[in-house]
Amino acid sequence: MSLPGSQPKSPPTPAHFPGQDRFVAIHAEDVEWRPFPAFPPQARLAILVGDPTKAGPYVIRVKLPADVKMAPHRHPEDRIYTVLSGVFYIGLGDDFDADKLMAYPPGSVIVLPGGQSHFHWAKSGEYVTQVSAIGPLGLHYVDPASDPRNAAAAFGGGGRSCVFGRD
């Protein structure tokens, strides 16, 4: 309630997460694709918003080239996938079973609850997905022998140095 002749109070300014206190536009040509130790070597990851190593919202993109598979794994955080290009094949379960793969074309949105074991295959060609979640990001392979970080460690590559840690 305001008194006659006084200005109404403005609502309080909301607190922002780091990097979200101003307008930002990210163009496709400005996306920086990088290898990610927890992915097969051909796969790429790009961080668009937030810091996946910390608590708080983040947006990343994942690119898998044709015929690359990701072994069964899970994330502790709930995730929302949006298919940007290609066909995203995902299956649910602890074992890689091509018969369980479901195909999602560009524009599809997939909600994946935290803790759900799943696997991917770029079966029909390269795909790009955008993932939105609340960090920190975690990635745990069902079979530790399938974890590229373990393979890197076995060959002196420091496989435990995953940017987003292990859970």
Contacts in CASP RR format, 6 or more apart in sequence:
PFRMAT RR
TARGET T0000
AUTHOR 0000-0000-0000
METHOD contacts of the structure
MODEL  1
MSLPGSQPKSPPTPAHFPGQDRFVAIHAEDVEWRPFPAFPPQARLAILVG
DPTKAGPYVIRVKLPADVKMAPHRHPEDRIYTVLSGVFYIGLGDDFDADK
LMAYPPGSVIVLPGGQSHFHWAKSGEYVTQVSAIGPLGLHYVDPASDPRN
AAAAFGGGGRSCVFGRD
2 8 0 8 1.000
2 9 0 8 1.000
17 50 0 8 1.000
17 56 0 8 1.000
17 57 0 8 1.000
18 50 0 8 1.000
18 51 0 8 1.000
19 49 0 8 1.000
19 50 0 8 1.000
20 49 0 8 1.000
20 50 0 8 1.000
20 57 0 8 1.000
24 49 0 8 1.000
26 48 0 8 1.000
26 49 0 8 1.000
31 46 0 8 1.000
31 48 0 8 1.000
31 61 0 8 1.000
32 46 0 8 1.000
32 47 0 8 1.000
33 44 0 8 1.000
33 45 0 8 1.000
33 46 0 8 1.000
33 61 0 8 1.000
33 63 0 8 1.000
34 44 0 8 1.000
34 45 0 8 1.000
34 46 0 8 1.000
35 41 0 8 1.000
35 43 0 8 1.000
35 44 0 8 1.000
35 45 0 8 1.000
36 43 0 8 1.000
36 44 0 8 1.000
36 45 0 8 1.000
36 162 0 8 1.000
36 163 0 8 1.000
37 148 0 8 1.000
37 149 0 8 1.000
37 152 0 8 1.000
37 159 0 8 1.000
37 161 0 8 1.000
37 162 0 8 1.000
37 163 0 8 1.000
38 139 0 8 1.000
38 147 0 8 1.000
38 148 0 8 1.000
38 149 0 8 1.000
38 162 0 8 1.000
38 164 0 8 1.000
39 45 0 8 1.000
39 62 0 8 1.000
39 70 0 8 1.000
39 148 0 8 1.000
40 64 0 8 1.000
40 68 0 8 1.000
40 69 0 8 1.000
40 70 0 8 1.000
40 148 0 8 1.000
41 148 0 8 1.000
42 64 0 8 1.000
42 65 0 8 1.000
42 68 0 8 1.000
43 62 0 8 1.000
43 63 0 8 1.000
43 64 0 8 1.000
43 65 0 8 1.000
43 68 0 8 1.000
43 70 0 8 1.000
44 62 0 8 1.000
44 63 0 8 1.000
45 60 0 8 1.000
45 61 0 8 1.000
45 62 0 8 1.000
45 63 0 8 1.000
46 60 0 8 1.000
46 61 0 8 1.000
46 63 0 8 1.000
47 58 0 8 1.000
47 59 0 8 1.000
47 60 0 8 1.000
48 59 0 8 1.000
48 60 0 8 1.000
48 61 0 8 1.000
48 130 0 8 1.000
49 57 0 8 1.000
49 58 0 8 1.000
49 59 0 8 1.000
50 56 0 8 1.000
50 57 0 8 1.000
50 58 0 8 1.000
50 59 0 8 1.000
51 58 0 8 1.000
52 58 0 8 1.000
52 60 0 8 1.000
52 135 0 8 1.000
52 136 0 8 1.000
52 137 0 8 1.000
52 163 0 8 1.000
52 164 0 8 1.000
53 136 0 8 1.000
53 137 0 8 1.000
53 163 0 8 1.000
53 164 0 8 1.000
53 165 0 8 1.000
54 135 0 8 1.000
54 136 0 8 1.000
55 134 0 8 1.000
55 135 0 8 1.000
55 136 0 8 1.000
56 134 0 8 1.000
56 135 0 8 1.000
57 132 0 8 1.000
57 133 0 8 1.000
57 134 0 8 1.000
57 135 0 8 1.000
58 132 0 8 1.000
58 133 0 8 1.000
58 134 0 8 1.000
58 135 0 8 1.000
58 137 0 8 1.000
59 130 0 8 1.000
59 131 0 8 1.000
59 132 0 8 1.000
60 130 0 8 1.000
60 131 0 8 1.000
60 137 0 8 1.000
61 84 0 8 1.000
61 128 0 8 1.000
61 129 0 8 1.000
61 130 0 8 1.000
61 131 0 8 1.000
62 128 0 8 1.000
62 129 0 8 1.000
62 131 0 8 1.000
63 126 0 8 1.000
63 127 0 8 1.000
63 128 0 8 1.000
64 70 0 8 1.000
64 120 0 8 1.000
64 122 0 8 1.000
64 126 0 8 1.000
64 127 0 8 1.000
65 122 0 8 1.000
65 125 0 8 1.000
65 126 0 8 1.000
66 122 0 8 1.000
66 124 0 8 1.000
66 125 0 8 1.000
66 126 0 8 1.000
67 121 0 8 1.000
67 122 0 8 1.000
67 123 0 8 1.000
67 125 0 8 1.000
68 121 0 8 1.000
68 122 0 8 1.000
69 96 0 8 1.000
69 119 0 8 1.000
69 120 0 8 1.000
69 121 0 8 1.000
69 122 0 8 1.000
70 119 0 8 1.000
70 120 0 8 1.000
70 121 0 8 1.000
71 96 0 8 1.000
71 119 0 8 1.000
71 141 0 8 1.000
71 142 0 8 1.000
71 143 0 8 1.000
71 146 0 8 1.000
71 147 0 8 1.000
72 93 0 8 1.000
72 94 0 8 1.000
72 95 0 8 1.000
72 96 0 8 1.000
72 117 0 8 1.000
72 118 0 8 1.000
72 119 0 8 1.000
72 141 0 8 1.000
72 142 0 8 1.000
72 143 0 8 1.000
72 146 0 8 1.000
73 117 0 8 1.000
73 118 0 8 1.000
73 119 0 8 1.000
73 139 0 8 1.000
73 140 0 8 1.000
73 141 0 8 1.000
73 142 0 8 1.000
73 146 0 8 1.000
74 114 0 8 1.000
74 115 0 8 1.000
74 116 0 8 1.000
74 117 0 8 1.000
74 118 0 8 1.000
74 139 0 8 1.000
74 140 0 8 1.000
74 142 0 8 1.000
75 112 0 8 1.000
75 114 0 8 1.000
75 115 0 8 1.000
75 133 0 8 1.000
75 137 0 8 1.000
75 138 0 8 1.000
75 139 0 8 1.000
75 140 0 8 1.000
76 114 0 8 1.000
76 115 0 8 1.000
76 138 0 8 1.000
76 140 0 8 1.000
76 167 0 8 1.000
77 114 0 8 1.000
77 133 0 8 1.000
77 134 0 8 1.000
77 135 0 8 1.000
77 136 0 8 1.000
77 137 0 8 1.000
77 138 0 8 1.000
78 111 0 8 1.000
78 112 0 8 1.000
78 113 0 8 1.000
78 114 0 8 1.000
78 133 0 8 1.000
78 134 0 8 1.000
79 111 0 8 1.000
79 112 0 8 1.000
79 114 0 8 1.000
79 131 0 8 1.000
79 132 0 8 1.000
79 133 0 8 1.000
80 109 0 8 1.000
80 110 0 8 1.000
80 111 0 8 1.000
80 112 0 8 1.000
80 131 0 8 1.000
80 132 0 8 1.000
80 133 0 8 1.000
81 88 0 8 1.000
81 90 0 8 1.000
81 109 0 8 1.000
81 110 0 8 1.000
81 111 0 8 1.000
81 112 0 8 1.000
81 129 0 8 1.000
81 130 0 8 1.000
81 131 0 8 1.000
82 107 0 8 1.000
82 108 0 8 1.000
82 109 0 8 1.000
82 110 0 8 1.000
82 129 0 8 1.000
82 130 0 8 1.000
82 131 0 8 1.000
82 132 0 8 1.000
83 104 0 8 1.000
83 105 0 8 1.000
83 106 0 8 1.000
83 107 0 8 1.000
83 108 0 8 1.000
83 109 0 8 1.000
83 110 0 8 1.000
83 127 0 8 1.000
83 128 0 8 1.000
83 129 0 8 1.000
84 106 0 8 1.000
84 107 0 8 1.000
84 128 0 8 1.000
84 129 0 8 1.000
84 130 0 8 1.000
85 106 0 8 1.000
85 126 0 8 1.000
85 127 0 8 1.000
85 128 0 8 1.000
86 105 0 8 1.000
86 106 0 8 1.000
86 124 0 8 1.000
86 125 0 8 1.000
86 126 0 8 1.000
86 127 0 8 1.000
86 128 0 8 1.000
87 103 0 8 1.000
87 104 0 8 1.000
87 105 0 8 1.000
87 106 0 8 1.000
87 123 0 8 1.000
87 124 0 8 1.000
87 125 0 8 1.000
87 127 0 8 1.000
88 103 0 8 1.000
88 104 0 8 1.000
88 105 0 8 1.000
88 108 0 8 1.000
88 110 0 8 1.000
88 120 0 8 1.000
88 127 0 8 1.000
88 129 0 8 1.000
89 101 0 8 1.000
89 102 0 8 1.000
89 103 0 8 1.000
89 104 0 8 1.000
89 120 0 8 1.000
89 121 0 8 1.000
89 122 0 8 1.000
89 123 0 8 1.000
89 124 0 8 1.000
89 127 0 8 1.000
90 101 0 8 1.000
90 102 0 8 1.000
90 104 0 8 1.000
90 110 0 8 1.000
90 112 0 8 1.000
90 118 0 8 1.000
90 119 0 8 1.000
90 120 0 8 1.000
91 97 0 8 1.000
91 100 0 8 1.000
91 101 0 8 1.000
91 102 0 8 1.000
91 118 0 8 1.000
91 119 0 8 1.000
91 120 0 8 1.000
92 100 0 8 1.000
92 116 0 8 1.000
92 117 0 8 1.000
92 118 0 8 1.000
93 100 0 8 1.000
93 116 0 8 1.000
93 117 0 8 1.000
93 118 0 8 1.000
93 119 0 8 1.000
94 117 0 8 1.000
94 142 0 8 1.000
95 142 0 8 1.000
96 119 0 8 1.000
98 121 0 8 1.000
98 123 0 8 1.000
101 121 0 8 1.000
101 123 0 8 1.000
103 123 0 8 1.000
103 124 0 8 1.000
104 110 0 8 1.000
112 118 0 8 1.000
117 142 0 8 1.000
136 164 0 8 1.000
136 165 0 8 1.000
137 164 0 8 1.000
138 164 0 8 1.000
138 165 0 8 1.000
138 166 0 8 1.000
138 167 0 8 1.000
139 162 0 8 1.000
139 164 0 8 1.000
139 166 0 8 1.000
139 167 0 8 1.000
140 166 0 8 1.000
140 167 0 8 1.000
141 147 0 8 1.000
144 150 0 8 1.000
148 159 0 8 1.000
149 158 0 8 1.000
149 159 0 8 1.000
149 160 0 8 1.000
149 161 0 8 1.000
149 162 0 8 1.000
149 166 0 8 1.000
150 159 0 8 1.000
151 159 0 8 1.000
152 158 0 8 1.000
152 159 0 8 1.000
153 159 0 8 1.000
153 160 0 8 1.000
160 166 0 8 1.000
END
